[in-house]
C-alpha cells in the first residue's frame, strides 16, 4: 500500500529514446531510471496486457535524488542528478540486470556543501566535437539554469531561474548577448515569476518561456516576433522543430503551434505539468509526454494520445 | 385157511415149548426176544389182513353156533363144542397178533424218536447258521456305513500346509500323486497331525490371551470402583472448599455453571469459547468471556434441532427435487398476487425468518485496554445460513468526550479489516448468496442491521472453513484465536491512541509528540477545524478524484476534514484513515485557498506536499500514538514553507531553508532536517 502511494505521486522529469529508437528511458523523482520497450508497445502482437505497459526494468541511480536530465551518447546514457553526472552503457541498460551500477560518474566541480549542490538540469551532447554541455550554475546567471540549447558550432543558449537567456560564444566562453523576457510587458506574468523554464533555437529563431509567456525571438535582432497565446502556469518544455513549436508546462494540455502563433493541436496530459517531451521520426514516429504523473502519454501522430505507459 | 393158521400157531407153540423145555429160566425172556424178533420181521399189512380174516372166521363160527343152538335137540352139541373151541383158538391168534403189533409199534416208535432227534439237531445247526449270516450281514453294513470324524475337520489348505509345515513332514509329499489312495491317506494323516499341533498351539495362545483379558477386565473394574469412590470424595472436597471460596470471593460456581452452559453452545461457538477460555488462562487477564442466553431455551432449541436434523438426513438427498415445487409455489404466488396482495408477504417473510434462525446462546468477548475502553464483541451463530455474525459495542471511558473520538471507538469499523479486505459486509459462506436470492433479498449487506457483520475472521476463530468439508475444526480455531485476539488487542490499542489524538484535535490542539521524533516544532499555521466526514463528501470534492480512481481510498475507510490556516491562506484537507491505522499511514488530500484554489491536480507544489505527507512514513505499529499528530504538525510547517517561499512578500519568513526552489520542477524544500532549530531542504 505504501509502495503504491509512493509511485502514485511520482513525477517524470526527463526522458530519452535510445539510439536504436526502440527504448524509452525515463528519469523520475525517486532517482529511478525506467526502461520501456516502445517497439513492443506500439506494434503489439496481441492485446497489450498491463504488464507490457509498465517498465521492462528499473535502475536506481541515486535513491530519492531526482533525475533532472538524460542525454544519449553513442556508447552511453548520461544521467544528470544532484551534483553528479552518471554514465551507463547502453548494453547494460538493455540487459535485464536490475542491480546495475554506473560505469563512470563526474561530480560537478562546484565546491558547494552537501545541502546545496548544483543540479544537472539540462544536458547536451555534441556529436561532432564529442563535448558534453551540462546546465548547472553558470557565472553569467544569478541563479541555477533550467535549460540549454546549442546553435550551430559556436553559440550556446542558457535559460535560468533568474529570468535571463544568455547567448554564449563557445570560442571565448563568454556571454555575448542576453534576453530578459520578464521585462517585456507582453510576456511578463508577475504572479508566476521571471524564471525561464525552457530554451530552444534554430538558425533564425530563439524560443523561450517560463514564468513569462512563451515567445519567439529573431536570432539576429533579438526582437520578439510572436508571443504564443497559451494558457499555462509556467513553461517547462519548448521545442522548435521543422517550423513548428512544441510546448508544455504547468497546464493540462500539450500544444503544437506554428511559428506565427496558431495552435495546431492540443494533447491533454495525464499530469498537472509536463516536464519532458521526446519525439522521433525514425525508425517509427512517436512522441512521449511526461510530467507530474506516473503516466507517460504517447502519441504517434502528434495530434492525440494513443497509448499510456505507467510506472507501476 | 383156518387150518393153516392154526397149524402155524401150533407149530409155533411146539417150537416155543421146545425152547422152554431147553431153557427153563429164561423162557419168558426168550419168548419176549423171539416175539420181538418176529414182530420185527413180520409184515404189518399181512398181519392186518390176517387179523381181519380171523375176525371174519370168528364171526362165521359164532353164526354157526347160533344156528346150532337154535336147532332143537342135542345132536349138534359136539359140533357146537368144536366150533367154540375153534373160536377160542382164533381169539388166541388175535391176541398173538395184538402182541406182535404192539411190539412192532414200540420199535417203530423208538425208530421214529431217533429220527426225530436227528431232525431236531439238523434244524438247530441250520438255525445257528442263519443267525450267524444275519449277524455278519449287519456287521458288514456297519462297516460300510462307517464315517471317520476327521472328515469334518477343516484343514489348512494343501498349499499353506506345504509352505508352513516343517520340511521333515512335507518332504514326502513333494511329488504327491492324488490318485494313489495310500499316498493320499498318508498326506491326510500328516495334515491332520500338523493341524493338531497348530491347534494346540493356538489353543494355548487363546488361553493366554483370555487370561490376559480377564486380568484387564479385573483391572478395569477395579479402577472403575476406585473412580466411583472418588466422586463422593470430590463432592466432599468441593463442599469443604466452599466456605474458603466464599471467604476468598471466588466465584467458581458461576464459571462452573457457565461451563455447563457451554455444552449447549452450537459447535462453532463452543470451539470459540473453549479456545478463548484456554487463551485467557494462559495469556490474558483483561480478557473476559461469557455466555449469554437462556439455558432452557437452548436445551429446547438443541432438541428441536436434533429432531429436525435426523429428519433432514433424508431431505438432504432430495433437496434439488424439493426445490422445484418451491419455485412453482413462487410462480403461483405471483399469479395470485392480483387477488390478494396482503397475504403474499407472509410466506416469504416466514421463510426469511426461518433462514435467519439464530441459536439462542451467544458468546460475548470483552477486551479491555489498560485504563481505556472495553470492547465487547458478541458472537452469534446463524444455524441455517451457517455463519457467525458479530455485533460489537465499546464502553468508552468518560474522559473521551469528542464526537470524532467516540465515533472512532464505537463504530463497527473497529473490527473491520482486521485481516485485509475483511469488511464483514458479505457473507463468507458462498451459499448464502443463493439462499438470499431465493428469498428475494438482494445482498447480505441489507441484513446487517438485524443480523450483524459476518467477518471472515469471526468464522475462522470459530473453526469454520467453508472450503473444507469438515463442519467445525478445533485446530483452525486454535490457530486463529491467538492470532485474531492479538490483532483485536492491537486494533483496540491503536484506536485508543487515535481517540486520544482526535479528542485533542477536535479542540484544535495539535497533540504533543514524543521528543525523540524528529518534527518541526514551531509552525505558524494552525489547525482551526477538525471534523469527521463521509466517503460521499470525499468523493464529491474536486481534488480527490485521483485517489478514488486509483482505489487508494475506499468506502470502508474513515474520513476526516481539517482546516489549517495562516493569515488569509486556508488549507483544506481530507484525511483518510485506514482501518489498519497506522499501516498504511493516514492519507491526506489537500486544497489550498489563497488567491486561487490549488490542489494536486493543478499545482505540482501541493502535489509534492501531499506526497511528502503521505509517503515518507515508515515507523510501523509503534507510531500509532503520534503518527496522525506528527503528520498534521508537518503539514502546518510545510504550509509555512510553501507560503513563505512562494509569497515571500506576504508572509513573514519563519522557517529556514537553504534554497526556496530547486530543479527543473522548481521543487520546494519539503524535507525537514533536524539541524539546529530545524532546516528545510529539497533532498
Interface residues (C-beta under 8 A of the other chain):
Chain A: X1 X2 X4 X5 X6 X8 X9 X11 X13 X14 X64 X65 X66 X68 X69 X82 X115 X116 X119 X121 X122 X144 X146 X147 X161 X191 X195 X197 X233 X234 X236 X250 X252 X272 X273 X275 X292
Chain B: X546 X550 X552 X578 X583 X584 X585 X587 X595 X600 X601 X602 X603 X604 X607 X608 X610 X611 X614 X615 X617 X618 X658 X659 X661 X662 X663 X664 X665 X666 X667 X673 X679 X681 X683
